[in-house]
Amino acid sequence: MKKIVLFASGSGSNVENIVKYFKENGKVEISKVYTNNPNAYVIERCKQQGVPYMVFGRKEFAQNLLVLEDLRAINPDLIVLAGFLWLVPGAYVNAFPDKIINIHPALLPKYGGKGMYGQRVHEAVVANGESESGITIHYVNEKYDEGNIICQAKCKVLAGDTSDEVASKVHQLEYDYFPKTIEKLLL
């Protein structure tokens, strides 16, 4: 049985999608979900799906590394950032080389880096008149959105599309590609 853990900071729609995708798989277990936001809706999704979760602060994550100790105890085959907004410290990258992946709501290297997440990305895509957007699934290193690319998927951005319409197209790509990419990496 392959074990994965997920990190999220917000609503957790990708977390729920991944949990449901692997629920009947029999080959992949969602061992735990980690969140840095005690008010994140991902907690409610974990309760609904019966998935263990841990809420942590910056001290537990980056200073005394309690989260890293917890991860080592689980020893996951893959760590999946699904809407997690903090930079991952080098201690994690070194402890789990090529085992931490992230999904970004744009075609990297465009619209990546610190502060480029969620609706901000889609607003920038529309403001710059891009004709396409999409998702990038990549390995995590010690910099925002600069790890090696695993997979990209594109969608058209039509003249007159709002940032909300672009977000909807990108979310659909996330739901379609993220679980399948995780599965390919594991099996």
C-alpha positions in Angstrom: 0.0 0.0 0.0 1.4 3.4 -1.0 0.9 6.2 1.5 0.3 9.9 0.6 -0.2 12.9 2.8 -1.7 16.2 1.7 -1.1 19.8 2.7 -3.7 22.5 2.2 -4.4 26.1 3.4 -7.9 26.7 2.2 -11.1 25.1 1.1 -9.6 21.7 0.2 -11.6 21.0 -2.9 -8.5 19.3 -4.5 -7.9 17.4 -1.2 -11.5 16.1 -1.3 -11.2 15.2 -5.0 -8.0 13.3 -4.4 -9.4 11.5 -1.3 -12.5 10.4 -3.4 -10.3 9.3 -6.3 -8.3 6.9 -4.2 -11.0 5.8 -1.7 -11.8 2.6 -3.5 -8.3 2.1 -5.1 -6.9 -0.3 -2.6 -3.3 0.6 -3.5 -3.1 4.1 -2.2 -3.9 5.3 1.4 -4.4 9.0 2.4 -2.6 8.8 5.7 -3.1 12.4 6.8 -4.0 16.0 5.8 -2.0 18.9 7.2 -3.2 22.4 7.3 -1.7 25.7 8.5 -5.1 27.4 8.8 -7.3 26.5 11.8 -10.3 28.0 9.9 -9.7 26.3 6.6 -12.7 24.4 5.2 -10.4 21.5 4.4 -10.8 20.5 8.0 -14.6 20.0 7.5 -13.9 18.0 4.3 -11.5 15.8 6.3 -14.2 15.1 8.9 -16.7 14.3 6.2 -14.3 11.9 4.5 -13.0 10.3 7.7 -9.4 11.4 7.0 -7.0 12.2 9.9 -5.7 15.8 9.9 -3.3 18.0 11.8 -3.5 21.8 12.2 -0.1 23.5 12.8 1.5 26.9 13.1 4.7 28.3 11.7 6.6 27.3 14.8 5.7 23.6 14.4 6.4 23.7 10.7 9.6 25.8 10.3 11.2 26.1 13.7 10.9 23.0 15.9 9.9 20.8 12.9 7.2 18.9 14.7 5.4 18.5 11.4 8.6 17.0 9.9 8.8 14.5 12.8 5.2 13.5 12.2 5.9 13.0 8.5 8.9 10.9 9.2 6.8 8.6 11.5 4.3 8.2 8.6 7.0 7.8 6.0 4.8 8.7 3.0 5.6 7.7 -0.5 4.4 11.1 -1.7 3.7 14.5 -0.1 1.1 16.5 -2.1 0.7 20.2 -1.7 -2.9 20.9 -2.8 -3.4 24.6 -2.3 -0.7 25.0 0.4 0.6 28.6 0.6 3.7 28.4 2.7 7.2 27.9 1.3 8.5 24.4 2.3 11.7 24.6 4.3 14.8 22.9 3.1 14.7 20.3 5.9 11.6 18.8 4.3 13.0 18.9 0.8 16.1 17.2 2.0 14.2 14.6 4.1 11.9 13.7 1.2 13.9 14.3 -2.1 11.7 14.0 -5.2 8.7 13.0 -3.0 7.0 16.5 -2.6 4.8 17.8 -5.4 2.7 20.9 -5.8 0.0 22.0 -8.2 0.1 25.6 -9.5 -2.9 27.2 -11.3 -0.9 28.5 -14.2 1.5 27.4 -16.9 4.9 27.9 -15.1 7.2 29.7 -15.3 4.5 32.3 -16.0 2.6 33.6 -13.0 4.6 31.8 -10.4 6.5 32.8 -7.3 5.7 34.3 -3.9 2.2 35.9 -3.7 1.0 34.3 -7.0 -1.7 31.9 -5.9 -5.5 31.4 -6.4 -7.5 34.2 -7.8 -4.4 36.5 -8.1 -3.0 34.2 -10.8 -6.3 34.2 -12.8 -6.6 38.0 -12.5 -3.1 38.4 -13.8 -3.7 36.0 -16.7 -6.8 38.0 -17.7 -5.2 41.4 -17.2 -2.3 40.4 -19.5 -4.6 39.2 -22.2 -3.2 35.7 -22.3 -4.9 33.3 -24.8 -4.3 30.2 -22.6 -3.8 29.2 -19.0 -3.7 25.9 -17.2 -2.0 24.0 -14.5 1.5 22.9 -13.7 2.2 19.9 -11.4 5.9 20.1 -10.3 8.3 18.8 -7.7 9.0 21.1 -4.8 12.4 22.6 -4.1 13.4 25.4 -1.7 11.9 28.2 -3.9 8.3 29.0 -4.9 7.2 27.2 -8.1 10.7 26.5 -9.4 10.9 22.7 -9.1 11.1 20.4 -12.1 7.8 20.2 -14.0 6.0 16.8 -14.0 2.9 17.7 -16.0 1.2 20.7 -17.6 -2.3 20.9 -19.0 -3.8 23.9 -20.9 -7.1 25.6 -21.4 -8.1 28.4 -23.7 -8.7 31.9 -22.3 -11.3 33.6 -24.5 -11.6 37.3 -25.1 -14.0 38.5 -22.5 -13.4 35.7 -20.0 -13.4 36.9 -16.4 -10.9 35.7 -13.8 -13.7 33.6 -12.3 -14.3 31.9 -15.7 -10.6 31.2 -16.1 -10.5 29.9 -12.5 -13.4 27.5 -13.3 -11.5 26.1 -16.3 -8.3 25.7 -14.4 -10.1 24.0 -11.5 -11.5 21.5 -13.9 -8.0 20.7 -15.1 -6.9 20.3 -11.5 -9.7 17.8 -10.8 -9.0 15.9 -13.9 -5.2 15.8 -13.9 -4.0 15.9 -10.3 -5.2 12.5 -9.0 -4.1 10.8 -12.2 -0.7 12.3 -12.0 -0.3 11.3 -8.4 -1.3 7.7 -9.4 1.2 7.6 -12.2 4.0 8.7 -9.8 3.1 6.1 -7.2 2.2 3.0 -9.2 
